[in-house]
Amino acid sequence: MGTEVHTFDPDGDLLFILSRPVIDDSDSDDSDSKGEPPADDTTHTPTGSEVQRDAIDGAMELASPEGEAGEEAAGTLADLCGQPENDPECEEKEPDVVVHMLVSSKHLMLASPVFKAMLQHNNFKEGKKLTSAGKVEVPLPDDDVTAFIIVLDVIHGRNKRVPRKVTLEMLTKISIIVDKYQMAEVVESYSDGWIDGLMEDFPTKYAFGDDTEIVHRWLGISWVFGKDDEFNELTQLVERGCWADLEGDLEEGLPIPDLIICTFLHPSTYSLENSQILAYMLERRQGALFELYGMIEQTITRYQRSDTLCPRTDNANLRLQCDYLLLGSLIKSATTLGIMPVPEPPYGNISFDELADKLYSLDVQAICDSIDRPKINGKHPKPAHGLKKVIQEKIESLEERLSGLDIQEFKKEGQNIRPIVGV
């Protein structure tokens, strides 16, 4: 198992221990284009560097008042593999690179209230160890190494090492770390530039596949870095494009609060104080679908009644035939397009945008559209006696209501939140 060493503060008193899988360097692209630290940086010393190994060894020794730093460190590193180091199964696995990062606890506590709570008080073992020994090790097996290096460079003022551009994948990883340790403010001067550099490919649609993953990643990024307009646009895309199983489609680990996810989904699983906002948001998708389906069902019901709806006055038989044609073409077209029969709420694998597209595609006909077009009150009747126009206006009205979320309403703390947009 190799060891990779990064010294952010030679006098550091906090040793982070991470790991990353061995990769084939021959397949890697230019690191700057991926938002990774420059390859020629002196802190990326090859494994076995005497200078940096001395710094790490010193940190380990000071972390153990009893002088058993070697054994203690070995136990920590073995934990990263999940099994004892002498376990044959562990040895057969592709070895991970163990990553040591020597940092300043003061810098971390200033940058992150999470690390401040961990290291400043005696409520956690890390804080007690730092107080008693002056040094402490903290394993972070779940954090992405490259993203964490970028964040630590920002925290320690190593500005030349911080990339000015990153990929969407890297910015997603950075946002996960920033959200986890509540460090958005400290990276703000860089995050604005990272986001601006990716805006050319900002998503404009929500379709399942790669587009869905991109929207979800952007949603987490906009939430973490407090991007109001982008958050509103993205939640609008999700409201109009998501299915009932939105939660199952989200990539694990993205920094999207459960409150945001479940406003589209399952209000019954959340506390009473949030019931208003969750019920309100559930209506934004489910209620819109209900109204669209209801419009078609109500139209069919009206035309199935005994009274004749065609407004022409010159021929009673043509009036009846016109109603027959409109009703029959509506049912036939709706069935062909999969609109009928209407599914049960929450309407499964159908989104508002998908249903709207199907409704625009309805092939509804009336005799008055083509045969002896009469004038009613001096005007020819609208196509399908105005049904197509009614459908269009209904969809446009619902699109105005599905207007996305206001991030500031969700960011407020200690309040019974209710979005104010799209009412």
HELIX and SHEET records of a PDB file:
HELIX    1   1 ASP A   25  ASP A   27  5                                   3    
HELIX    2   2 SER A   31  LYS A   34  5                                   4    
HELIX    3   3 GLU A   50  ALA A   63  1                                  14    
HELIX    4   4 ALA A   69  CYS A   81  1                                  13    
HELIX    5   5 PRO A   88  GLU A   92  1                                   5    
HELIX    6   6 SER A  105  ALA A  111  1                                   7    
HELIX    7   7 PRO A  113  GLN A  120  1                                   8    
HELIX    8   8 LYS A  125  ALA A  133  1                                   9    
HELIX    9   9 VAL A  145  ILE A  155  1                                  11    
HELIX   10  10 ASN A  159  ARG A  161  5                                   3    
HELIX   11  11 LEU A  168  TYR A  181  1                                  14    
HELIX   12  12 GLU A  188  LEU A  198  1                                  11    
HELIX   13  13 MET A  199  ASP A  201  5                                   3    
HELIX   14  14 ASP A  210  VAL A  224  1                                  15    
HELIX   15  15 ASP A  228  GLY A  241  1                                  14    
HELIX   16  16 LEU A  246  ASP A  249  1                                   4    
HELIX   17  17 ASP A  258  CYS A  262  1                                   5    
HELIX   18  18 PRO A  267  THR A  269  5                                   3    
HELIX   19  19 LEU A  272  ASN A  274  5                                   3    
HELIX   20  20 SER A  275  LEU A  282  1                                   8    
HELIX   21  21 GLU A  283  GLY A  287  3                                   5    
HELIX   22  22 ALA A  288  GLN A  304  1                                  17    
HELIX   23  23 ALA A  316  THR A  336  1                                  21    
HELIX   24  24 PHE A  352  TYR A  360  1                                   9    
HELIX   25  25 ILE A  367  ASP A  369  5                                   3    
HELIX   26  26 PRO A  383  GLY A  386  5                                   4    
HELIX   27  27 LEU A  387  ARG A  401  1                                  15    
HELIX   28  28 ILE A  407  LYS A  411  1                                   5    
SHEET    1   A 4 THR A   3  THR A   7  0                                        
SHEET    2   A 4 ASP A  96  VAL A 103  1                                        
SHEET    3   A 4 LEU A  14  PRO A  21 -1                                        
SHEET    4   A 4 VAL A 136  PRO A 139  1                                        
END                                                                             
